[in-house]
Amino acid sequence: MDVPLPPEIEEVVRSKVEAGDYPSVAALIEEALFLLVERDFVARQRELLERMPAAFGTPDEALAEGDGP
């Protein structure tokens, strides 16, 4: 796959590989994509957690209804 990058991004990639931070451009891109997927996952988890009280009530409300331990 050939992906054109702006010169500034190419320089960052090149300098990271030359500094030994990554063994190859492919390794850098792989980690970047992993971090992107992880960030999206965390954002989705936060979104779901924010919706939970609306769907199930707050923990205090659930305990008041006898759903707690």
C-alpha positions in Angstrom: 0.0 0.0 0.0 1.3 3.4 -1.0 0.0 6.2 1.2 0.9 9.8 0.4 1.7 11.8 3.5 2.3 15.5 4.0 6.0 16.2 4.3 5.7 17.1 8.0 4.2 13.7 8.8 6.8 11.9 6.7 9.6 13.7 8.7 8.1 12.6 12.0 7.8 9.0 10.8 11.3 9.1 9.4 12.8 10.6 12.5 11.1 8.1 14.8 12.4 5.2 12.8 15.9 6.6 12.5 16.0 7.3 16.2 15.3 3.7 16.8 11.9 4.2 18.4 10.4 1.8 15.9 12.2 -0.9 13.8 10.3 0.1 10.7 7.7 2.4 9.2 5.3 -0.5 9.2 5.8 -1.0 13.0 5.2 2.7 13.6 2.0 2.6 11.5 0.9 -0.6 13.3 1.2 1.0 16.7 -0.5 4.2 15.6 -3.5 2.2 14.3 -3.6 0.1 17.5 -3.7 3.3 19.5 -6.4 4.7 17.3 -8.6 1.6 17.7 -7.9 1.7 21.5 -8.9 5.4 21.7 -12.1 4.7 19.8 -12.9 1.7 22.1 -12.4 3.8 25.2 -14.6 6.6 23.8 -17.3 4.1 23.0 -17.0 2.6 26.5 -17.4 6.1 28.0 -20.4 6.8 25.8 -22.1 3.6 27.0 -21.3 4.3 30.6 -22.8 7.8 30.3 -26.0 6.3 28.9 -26.3 3.6 31.6 -27.9 5.8 34.3 -30.6 6.9 31.8 -31.4 3.3 30.9 -31.1 1.7 34.4 -31.2 4.5 36.9 -28.3 5.5 39.1 -26.8 3.0 41.5 -28.5 4.8 44.4 -31.9 4.4 42.7 -31.3 0.7 42.1 -30.4 0.1 45.7 -33.5 2.0 46.9 -35.6 -0.4 44.8 -34.0 -3.4 46.4 -31.8 -4.4 43.4 -28.6 -4.2 45.4 -26.8 -6.6 47.6 
